[in-house]
Amino acid sequence: RDLPQRAARAGAEVALTETPEAEGRFDLVLADVPCSGSGSWRRDPEGKWALTEERLRAILVTQAGILDCTAPLVAPGGALAYATCSILDRENHAQIAAFLDRRRDWQLESERRFLPTSGGDGFYSAILTRK
């Protein structure tokens, strides 16, 4: 909901749509997916007690669904960026590996994991492109 205000502060222009598939294809699609929030447990320790195996499985299904739904929105030569605020491999590299197993026409260009050991939150990002 606050994306337009945040983008304006950053000097970026955004257009919101309820039907992105009707807008055509995009050079970059960012899938900032819901996650366990494990990268922020240092400053929000209660989060780790709220995460159950059942909840994690549901999150993984949601993440995979978002990847599968957003991939067709990427234009030829474009990129799909995947991001979480998690440090759990199942939500990060393993999720991307599973996507690449399902979608053999995509490849991993780069990935990066930021750990909360440097005083900030933990994050993960991956950039995918079509082969």
Phi and psi restraints in degrees (value plus and minus 20) as a CYANA .aco file:
   2 ASP   PHI    -114.8   -74.8
   2 ASP   PSI     -10.8    29.2
   3 LEU   PHI     -77.8   -37.8
   3 LEU   PSI     -66.1   -26.1
   4 PRO   PHI     -78.2   -38.2
   4 PRO   PSI     -61.5   -21.5
   5 GLN   PHI     -87.8   -47.8
   5 GLN   PSI     -62.4   -22.4
   6 ARG   PHI     -86.0   -46.0
   6 ARG   PSI     -60.5   -20.5
   7 ALA   PHI     -84.6   -44.6
   7 ALA   PSI     -61.8   -21.8
   8 ALA   PHI     -81.3   -41.3
   8 ALA   PSI     -61.1   -21.1
   9 ARG   PHI     -82.8   -42.8
   9 ARG   PSI     -52.3   -12.3
  10 ALA   PHI    -106.9   -66.9
  10 ALA   PSI     -23.9    16.1
  11 GLY   PHI      57.7    97.7
  11 GLY   PSI       0.4    40.4
  12 ALA   PHI    -124.7   -84.7
  12 ALA   PSI     133.0   173.0
  13 GLU   PHI    -127.9   -87.9
  13 GLU   PSI     111.7   151.7
  14 VAL   PHI    -150.2  -110.2
  14 VAL   PSI     133.3   173.3
  15 ALA   PHI    -148.0  -108.0
  15 ALA   PSI     104.8   144.8
  16 LEU   PHI    -112.3   -72.3
  16 LEU   PSI     124.4   164.4
  17 THR   PHI    -166.2  -126.2
  17 THR   PSI     125.9   165.9
  18 GLU   PHI    -106.0   -66.0
  18 GLU   PSI     -37.4     2.6
  19 THR   PHI    -151.4  -111.4
  19 THR   PSI      53.6    93.6
  20 PRO   PHI     -80.6   -40.6
  20 PRO   PSI     -50.0   -10.0
  21 GLU   PHI     -84.0   -44.0
  21 GLU   PSI     -43.9    -3.9
  22 ALA   PHI    -101.2   -61.2
  22 ALA   PSI     -32.1     7.9
  23 GLU   PHI    -107.6   -67.6
  23 GLU   PSI     -27.6    12.4
  24 GLY   PHI      82.5   122.5
  24 GLY   PSI    -176.4  -136.4
  25 ARG   PHI    -128.3   -88.3
  25 ARG   PSI     137.3   177.3
  26 PHE   PHI    -140.3  -100.3
  26 PHE   PSI     127.8   167.8
  27 ASP   PHI     -87.5   -47.5
  27 ASP   PSI     -53.3   -13.3
  28 LEU   PHI    -160.3  -120.3
  28 LEU   PSI     109.4   149.4
  29 VAL   PHI    -139.7   -99.7
  29 VAL   PSI     103.9   143.9
  30 LEU   PHI    -120.9   -80.9
  30 LEU   PSI      99.0   139.0
  31 ALA   PHI    -123.6   -83.6
  31 ALA   PSI      69.6   109.6
  32 ASP   PHI    -110.6   -70.6
  32 ASP   PSI      67.1   107.1
  33 VAL   PHI    -102.5   -62.5
  33 VAL   PSI     133.7   173.7
  34 PRO   PHI     -82.5   -42.5
  34 PRO   PSI     126.5   166.5
  35 CYS   PHI    -169.8  -129.8
  35 CYS   PSI    -197.5  -157.5
  36 SER   PHI     -89.2   -49.2
  36 SER   PSI     -41.2    -1.2
  37 GLY   PHI      55.3    95.3
  37 GLY   PSI      -3.9    36.1
  38 SER   PHI     -81.0   -41.0
  38 SER   PSI     -41.9    -1.9
  39 GLY   PHI     -90.1   -50.1
  39 GLY   PSI     -35.4     4.6
  40 SER   PHI    -130.5   -90.5
  40 SER   PSI     -10.2    29.8
  41 TRP   PHI     -82.7   -42.7
  41 TRP   PSI     -44.7    -4.7
  42 ARG   PHI     -78.9   -38.9
  42 ARG   PSI     -62.7   -22.7
  43 ARG   PHI    -118.7   -78.7
  43 ARG   PSI     -28.5    11.5
  44 ASP   PHI    -156.5  -116.5
  44 ASP   PSI      48.5    88.5
  45 PRO   PHI     -82.9   -42.9
  45 PRO   PSI     -41.5    -1.5
  46 GLU   PHI     -85.1   -45.1
  46 GLU   PSI     -44.6    -4.6
  47 GLY   PHI     -78.0   -38.0
  47 GLY   PSI     -55.4   -15.4
  48 LYS   PHI     -89.5   -49.5
  48 LYS   PSI     -46.8    -6.8
  49 TRP   PHI    -100.4   -60.4
  49 TRP   PSI     -40.0     0.0
  50 ALA   PHI    -103.7   -63.7
  50 ALA   PSI     -36.1     3.9
  51 LEU   PHI    -107.2   -67.2
  51 LEU   PSI      95.7   135.7
  52 THR   PHI    -126.5   -86.5
  52 THR   PSI     147.2   187.2
  53 GLU   PHI     -80.7   -40.7
  53 GLU   PSI     -59.8   -19.8
  54 GLU   PHI     -83.5   -43.5
  54 GLU   PSI     -63.8   -23.8
  55 ARG   PHI     -84.8   -44.8
  55 ARG   PSI     -61.1   -21.1
  56 LEU   PHI     -83.3   -43.3
  56 LEU   PSI     -62.0   -22.0
  57 ARG   PHI     -79.8   -39.8
  57 ARG   PSI     -61.7   -21.7
  58 ALA   PHI     -85.1   -45.1
  58 ALA   PSI     -60.5   -20.5
  59 ILE   PHI     -82.3   -42.3
  59 ILE   PSI     -63.2   -23.2
  60 LEU   PHI     -81.9   -41.9
  60 LEU   PSI     -59.8   -19.8
  61 VAL   PHI     -84.7   -44.7
  61 VAL   PSI     -63.5   -23.5
  62 THR   PHI     -82.1   -42.1
  62 THR   PSI     -65.8   -25.8
  63 GLN   PHI     -79.7   -39.7
  63 GLN   PSI     -66.1   -26.1
  64 ALA   PHI     -81.8   -41.8
  64 ALA   PSI     -61.1   -21.1
  65 GLY   PHI     -82.6   -42.6
  65 GLY   PSI     -60.1   -20.1
  66 ILE   PHI     -85.9   -45.9
  66 ILE   PSI     -63.0   -23.0
  67 LEU   PHI     -79.0   -39.0
  67 LEU   PSI     -66.1   -26.1
  68 ASP   PHI     -86.7   -46.7
  68 ASP   PSI     -53.9   -13.9
  69 CYS   PHI     -98.2   -58.2
  69 CYS   PSI     -50.6   -10.6
  70 THR   PHI    -106.2   -66.2
  70 THR   PSI     -46.3    -6.3
  71 ALA   PHI     -74.1   -34.1
  71 ALA   PSI     -63.6   -23.6
  72 PRO   PHI     -87.6   -47.6
  72 PRO   PSI     -32.4     7.6
  73 LEU   PHI    -101.4   -61.4
  73 LEU   PSI     -29.6    10.4
  74 VAL   PHI    -105.3   -65.3
  74 VAL   PSI     109.3   149.3
  75 ALA   PHI     -91.8   -51.8
  75 ALA   PSI     136.3   176.3
  76 PRO   PHI     -74.7   -34.7
  76 PRO   PSI     112.4   152.4
  77 GLY   PHI      62.8   102.8
  77 GLY   PSI     -22.5    17.5
  78 GLY   PHI    -108.1   -68.1
  78 GLY   PSI    -195.9  -155.9
  79 ALA   PHI    -154.1  -114.1
  79 ALA   PSI     129.5   169.5
  80 LEU   PHI    -131.6   -91.6
  80 LEU   PSI      96.7   136.7
  81 ALA   PHI    -121.6   -81.6
  81 ALA   PSI     112.2   152.2
  82 TYR   PHI    -137.3   -97.3
  82 TYR   PSI     112.6   152.6
  83 ALA   PHI    -161.3  -121.3
  83 ALA   PSI     122.8   162.8
  84 THR   PHI    -156.9  -116.9
  84 THR   PSI     143.0   183.0
  85 CYS   PHI    -126.0   -86.0
  85 CYS   PSI      22.0    62.0
  86 SER   PHI    -138.2   -98.2
  86 SER   PSI     133.2   173.2
  87 ILE   PHI    -132.7   -92.7
  87 ILE   PSI     -12.7    27.3
  88 LEU   PHI    -102.5   -62.5
  88 LEU   PSI     107.3   147.3
  89 ASP   PHI     -79.1   -39.1
  89 ASP   PSI     -55.3   -15.3
  90 ARG   PHI     -80.8   -40.8
  90 ARG   PSI     -49.8    -9.8
  91 GLU   PHI    -109.8   -69.8
  91 GLU   PSI     -32.9     7.1
  92 ASN   PHI    -134.7   -94.7
  92 ASN   PSI    -122.5   -82.5
  93 HIS   PHI     -78.2   -38.2
  93 HIS   PSI     -62.0   -22.0
  94 ALA   PHI     -85.2   -45.2
  94 ALA   PSI     -55.4   -15.4
  95 GLN   PHI     -86.3   -46.3
  95 GLN   PSI     -61.2   -21.2
  96 ILE   PHI     -88.0   -48.0
  96 ILE   PSI     -61.6   -21.6
  97 ALA   PHI     -81.0   -41.0
  97 ALA   PSI     -60.3   -20.3
  98 ALA   PHI     -85.8   -45.8
  98 ALA   PSI     -60.6   -20.6
  99 PHE   PHI     -80.3   -40.3
  99 PHE   PSI     -65.5   -25.5
 100 LEU   PHI     -85.8   -45.8
 100 LEU   PSI     -49.7    -9.7
 101 ASP   PHI     -89.1   -49.1
 101 ASP   PSI     -56.9   -16.9
 102 ARG   PHI     -97.1   -57.1
 102 ARG   PSI     -52.7   -12.7
 103 ARG   PHI    -142.3  -102.3
 103 ARG   PSI      61.5   101.5
 104 ARG   PHI     -87.9   -47.9
 104 ARG   PSI     -28.8    11.2
 105 ASP   PHI    -107.2   -67.2
 105 ASP   PSI     -13.4    26.6
 106 TRP   PHI    -136.5   -96.5
 106 TRP   PSI     136.1   176.1
 107 GLN   PHI    -159.3  -119.3
 107 GLN   PSI     135.4   175.4
 108 LEU   PHI    -106.0   -66.0
 108 LEU   PSI     100.4   140.4
 109 GLU   PHI    -107.4   -67.4
 109 GLU   PSI     -64.0   -24.0
 110 SER   PHI    -182.1  -142.1
 110 SER   PSI     137.6   177.6
 111 GLU   PHI    -168.5  -128.5
 111 GLU   PSI     133.5   173.5
 112 ARG   PHI    -168.5  -128.5
 112 ARG   PSI     117.4   157.4
 113 ARG   PHI    -138.4   -98.4
 113 ARG   PSI     109.0   149.0
 114 PHE   PHI    -129.8   -89.8
 114 PHE   PSI     103.5   143.5
 115 LEU   PHI    -116.0   -76.0
 115 LEU   PSI     131.8   171.8
 116 PRO   PHI     -95.5   -55.5
 116 PRO   PSI     -14.3    25.7
 117 THR   PHI     -88.0   -48.0
 117 THR   PSI     -37.6     2.4
 118 SER   PHI    -110.5   -70.5
 118 SER   PSI     -10.2    29.8
 119 GLY   PHI      78.8   118.8
 119 GLY   PSI     -32.2     7.8
 120 GLY   PHI    -122.2   -82.2
 120 GLY   PSI    -190.1  -150.1
 121 ASP   PHI    -101.4   -61.4
 121 ASP   PSI     143.7   183.7
 122 GLY   PHI    -112.1   -72.1
 122 GLY   PSI     121.4   161.4
 123 PHE   PHI    -161.8  -121.8
 123 PHE   PSI     145.2   185.2
 124 TYR   PHI    -161.1  -121.1
 124 TYR   PSI     122.6   162.6
 125 SER   PHI    -163.3  -123.3
 125 SER   PSI     127.7   167.7
 126 ALA   PHI    -159.8  -119.8
 126 ALA   PSI     121.9   161.9
 127 ILE   PHI    -133.8   -93.8
 127 ILE   PSI     104.7   144.7
 128 LEU   PHI    -137.4   -97.4
 128 LEU   PSI     125.1   165.1
 129 THR   PHI    -155.6  -115.6
 129 THR   PSI     137.7   177.7
 130 ARG   PHI     -94.6   -54.6
 130 ARG   PSI     125.9   165.9
